[in-house]
Amino acid sequence: MSRPDELFDDRELMARMRDEMSPDQRLVDELTSKLHADTSAAAGTSIGAGAGTSTGTSIGAGAASEPLPVSRPRRRRRWAAGLSVAAAVFLVAALGFAVLRPGGVLSLAGIKSPFETDPSAQQLTQSAAAAPMEAVSSYEDLYATLCARMGVAPLATAATWSDDMLRSLKVKSVPASSIGYGDGAMLTAPATGERDSAAESSTSGLDAKSAAPTSPSPSTDYSTTNTQVAGIDEADVVKTDGDFLYMILRGSEVVIASADGANTKEVSRFTPEAPDGQSNCGLIDLYLSGDVLVVMSRVTLQVGTQEDLNAPIPQGGGTSGGSLGGSSPGYPGEIEPAAAPQAASATSDSPTSSPAEEPMASGPANAASPTEPQDAVAPYPSPYYPSMRSVTQVSLYDVSDARAPVLIDLFAQDGYHTTSRLMDNVLYLVTNHAPSYLPYEVRPYDYLPLLYGEGCVDATVPSQHIYPTPGSAGTGYTVVTALDLKASKRVASLTVVGSAGTVYMGHNNLYVAESFYQEGEDDFLAQEGANRYIKVDSSYDTRIARIPVGTGQLALAASAVVPGALLNQFSLDEFDGHLRVATSSTVYTSFYILNEDTGYRSHDYGAQSDAMRGAAPTQTNALYVLDASLAIVGRIEGLAPNERIYSTRFDGDVGYVVTFRQVDPLFTIDLSDPRRPKVTNALKIPGFSQYLHPFGDGLLLGIGMNASDTGRVSTMKLAMFDTSDPYDVWERDKHLLSTTYSPALYNHKSVFADVEKGLVGFPTNDSSSARGYNGTGLYLVYSYRTPDFGMNESGGFFEKLAVSLPLTKGIDYGTYSAYDDRYSSYEYVDVDNTRGLYVGDSFYIVSGDNILVFDLASFKQTASVKLS
Amino acid sequence: MAAQGLETAQNGLTANRRDTEVVDALERYRKTVYGVALTHTNNRCDADDVFQEVFVAYLRSSVDFADEEHRKAWLIRTTLNLSLKLVTSSWRSRTELCEPGAPALSVCDPSLPPSDFAFSDPRADEVFAALRALPTDYRITMHLFYLEDLPVSAIANVLGTTEGAIKTRLSRARAMVRDSVHETACNE
């Protein structure tokens, strides 16, 4: 059945319709006679006065004399008739808003409707802004802080060390049984690190510049990674410089292929090395900066003195592979006989020590007596054991000759890779590290955040740049470094003692945000003897730290706390000296029985279940505008109560927030006055967008899900919103897909969007079951065209490409077959890491070990490359 | 019949134009005027009334038309205005509809239900219903663009707004038409 609006395009139908819309002939005849009668009756009619046309009269004047139809105030048509729930809730607004912590800082009195901001409430929330975080005074101070958070007494041995001592530490890479790549996908890596011939040649230092032509015809126009902020690059698994495609294959190799249309083919590949020269296969992401290819990978290192490295690795600790973020060797009583670990240490590169040496004797001696009662006071374990750490490595390669990349330098830092940014040739790397330290014995490098160079420890973070988050019990480190790619030098480092959940970078600052659990005060309910019945409201708040970038150093300039939690990096945006933050807040109410004699608190499950029956935790959303000191200067609170944020996008003076429970209000927020942000429009349509992308003048693309009137989510949906009038944002076009999943819903880097060409592309999973595994996948490309009524053309989304994603061979590194001397393999569709991009006249889809090439204009396939 | 100045006719009407001019316009624009009236009133009866009133008003008006376009624009606007006026007053008192014996010469049949106009092609009925469901601004714009085949510039002129605004209205109206039926068809 054709759509009703399409009937209008049927010109014949329109013409016939008009023909039929004709007055009855009798009516016309009667009117004609009447007109004649009137005229003749008015015998004195002057023909001259009015009947004659005067060219001097302007049409405008004539037009103005006629009253025009009254323009009704524009009201958005209600898409979901009868949907009173969400609408009513929305309109009732903050009057029902209940983000209250008893005695907490937000008071209901200060909050009116979501469309207004109350300046008097500002003062209250101001006090919630934490004092700026202070750096530790010394490393002893840092250690003491950690011990205090852990609830243990500091040991005296921690204090003395020196930079030289640090640099003398040995570093050895450890094979890990499971390492991931990309931001989330997991693959397994080889069990043994074998030297790769390509890696060998790359470290030989030979001048790799050859006389052979280095590239096919250079193309100047190519797409780049879809980043949040223009001018700030984000790492990805596929990069291009217009001549070559650089990609990570199976998480273990870097492959370079020529971007040559139908003649695309592989030109080289290599595996980056670990700091000690071992092969390193946990590849994460890439960057391209001029002629420098940056490869980030994950390594597990053993760090210590020579004796440490010779010592057996205690069981219950590091050998269970994938001990990400360091390991604690366990407590007394858990150590096993040394036999097995010694076998592992025998393979280590220890040129001098032998098991017969004295330092080793104490190791096995302790370990070989599992039946002895464990003495909690005895030094356990052996003071000599390596500190195991999960480390993120940055390898820089010169790819001026893509056929022969040359390793320039290698850096690493403690921590599991969180994210990174590249701006003005400086790489900012953020990692999360859990220091390993023992209550019984600790060495300085157990708790210091270490930075590595090639094969050694380079430095630690200066103490004046180590900031513990106040009031927190977290003992993890967020390590931030700035690496100058041109000079191949690490220029600055900083650590926040806490864990970074969300990181956002604007042109002037890097923001690190950590959500933490916050409890309000006890709310007295009843007293029964020594039992005090209370309820406590709790929620998540977010601490944001601001770190200026581009200055050649890293220091924390400001920090503050805002209520609620962030969705992702798009929840933050820096513009014109202010930081805009969108948060979702859920308030949970817990019931406890506090025994006043013992001081212990236990759950009152009876009261809890009574209260929970039918009641959902209170949920609300907010938008805050913070100034340079991260104090809140403007806010909108109580936005869409009982819904949560599904996507946010800031675009200069405007912010768009999508919330959803049953319908999707797309809020348009005017941010031109930081002190008075205001919602200018709330568009309610079924479904919700999970990714928003400004698409040119007055257009906003939304990729998300469709849903019924009652909120039942169905399949994916593309929407194009008209944002030209911020007071009247509406859904201009939409397109429903049959699939239910695409990584585009969660990872903006998997989206290909080119506003100038009017194209959007992304991979999807065709099956509704498993994510890509053994299912089918599709890569879809749509063009969007605004209607051109002058040419009588309708607009909308037009499908340009829907191609099946080919299977990729995955290698199961856990299943080495000595008989066949190979690992078993399997096939799957790598939907999550599939990327689409264009170079010159061709469109490339990189999916696992496949490169599909299409003509950019016609989207006809021109080549299909299989990488070995 | 040539005389200077205006004189009131015997039946109280004042005619400023030659009847032939008006009848000429009637012939040329009968479908245009009737179509707009039909789309913007609730039934054939009302459309008939408006149809007559427009040309009577034309007869009595003293607007100087610079050219044919101007005249057409005036007629359309007047039809729209009168339609809206009639609809508004109809709301108040339905009994005023179609009184036989009233000065109007309509061939109305009071037994006809509202929106009684039907086309030979059911798709046209669908289009008609979709149009009538639109708010006035959008309805007149769509009608003029698709049924009267006026270019965007002319519509902008007729309705006294910008071409951009007209294009926006067309986009929005189409989206409204698409979605309003789509919603119910999706059975959600």
Interface residues (C-beta under 8 A of the other chain):
Chain A: M1 R3 P4 D5 L7 F8 D10 L13 M14 R16 M17 R18 D19 E20 M21 S22 P23 D24 R26 L27 V28 E30 L31 T32 K34 L35 H36 A37 D38 T39 S40 A41 A42 A43 G44 T45 S46 I47 A49 G50 A51 G52 T53 S54 T55 T57 S58 I59 G62 A63 S65 E66 P67 L68 P69 V70 S71 R72 R77 W79 A80 A81 P686 S708 D709 T710 R712 D722 S724 W730 E731 R732 D733 T786 P787 F789 G790 S794 G795
Chain B: M1 A2 A3 Q4 G5 L6 E7 T8 A9 Q10 N11 L13 T14 A15 N16 R17 R18 D19 E21 V22 V23 L26 R30 K31 Y34 G35 L38 T39 A47 D48 F51 Q52 F55 V56 L59 S61 S62 V63 D64 F65 A66 D67 E69 H70 A73 W74 R77 T78 L80 N81 L84 L105 S106 V107 F117 F119 S120 D121 R123 A124 E126 V127 F128 A130 P135 T136 D137 I140 M142 F145 Y146 L147 E148 D149 P151 V152 N157 L159 G160 I166 K167 T168 L170 S171 R172 R174 A175 M176 V177 R178 D179 S180 V181 H182 E183 A185 C186 E188
